[in-house]
Amino acid sequence: MSEHQQLQRRLGTFDATTIGLGSMLGAGVFVVFAPAAALAGNLLAVSVVIAGAVAYCNAVASAALAAKYPTSGGTYVYGRKQLGEWPGFLAGWGFVTGKTASCAAMALTFGSYVAPAYAVPVAVAAVVALTVVNLLGITRTALLTRILLCVVLATLVFVAVAALVGPHPVAVPGTASAGGLVGVLPAAGLLFFAFAGYARIATLGEEVKDPAHSIPRAILGALASAFAIYLALALLLLNHLPGGQLAATKTPLLEAVLRSQFAAGAPAVQAGAAAACLGALLALITGVGRTTLAMARERDLPRPLARIGGKHTVPYFAELAVAAVVILLLLTADVMTVVGFSSFGVLLYYAVANASAFTLREHPGYAPKWLNAAGFLGCLLLAFTLPAASVLTMTAVLALGVAGRWLVLRFRR
């Protein structure tokens, strides 16, 4: 077995779209509207549109690059090919470290919904179970994601109906959200990560059939679906939960149902949230594993992580390593705090994607150069409107990775 054995192309356009949409409709859709509303207030829908616009720029850049470089690794590979080793490394390191923390937070969210008193053990069990699914092959991953996505979509339809039918509480004077125009961009920064799931499609480029056509269709299809769902939910929630009620709750979709005539269906929303957590976690572990594989192939991470084996041809060493780190975070760290620091790293990841797409010699009609430039500037704008603690902490993590790579390169020479 060669360490450079290739993964098998087993995913069609529908499967790839499902994985992307499953990532975008993860646990975030059940919680993100509250903190975003606290920042943007009644302008929440404007923040959704801004986040969707930046996400679209990033999506078309990722689609164009994935069609040209249909291999595992996503922007890590694109950055190396188009800009050089260091930009590629920054993208890959930011993605792996940031999304590993996100995996831990997603698992803990699942544990909190299912068994609050035993959240950590349940989260560890979920990571182990989903890693086993991934080791059984990418088609098993796509099948389970499809099942979970159906549950989530059914839950979101139920919430939308409850918010639409009402009854709608009367706004209480003095409870209006403190957010406003100044909070629109920070809120867009929060909401942006709800749309970032299309990166999972690009990182699976080596396992998609006819990637030049399937990947762009899957990315744009998943993003368009997610944008429509998020915008509709934002408008319905603003109408159904007036004043500061939306900003004050930690579970906005559950709150919307509890304040409707369908309150008896609250357990169904909790089940849907649990399914969303599992779907997003499954896609996250898969994407981080593939990026880890790509970095190990280029010796930016330990070489054994590039091994592929078994009858299902999966990067088993990378998958197991990611699972081990996620479990370690669950057992030792305050992961719900750590995950906030990943935002800056992911925006840097997409900034590199846009810069890489900008340097392509040929641009498809859906990804003109000016759109790549707009996406690059949009990523930097959202990144530097994040809280200072998040920016500084992730900058330190990135600097640590850069220093480590520099020392390794000097040692090799």
ABEGO torsion letter per residue (X at the ends): XBAABBBBBABBAAAAAAAAAAAAABAAAAAAAAAAAAAAEAAAAAAAAAAAAAAAAAAAAAAAAAAABBBBGEAAAAAAAAAEAAAAAAAAAAAAAAAAAAAAAAAAAAAAAABAAAAAAAAAAAAAAAAAAAAAEAAAAAAAAAAAAAAAAAAAAAAAAAAAAOBBBBBBBGABBABEAAAAAAAAAAAAAAAAAAAAAAAAAAABBGAAAAAAAAAAAAAAAAAAAAAAAAAAAAAABBEAAAAABABAAAAAAAABAAAAAAAAAAAAAAAAAAAAAAAAAAAAAAAAAAAAAAGABBAAAABBBEAAGBBAAAAAAAAAAAAAAAAABBAAAAAAAAAAAAAAAAAAAAAAAAABABBBAABBAAAAAAAAAAAAAAAAABBAAAAAAAAAAAAAAAAAAAAAAAAAX
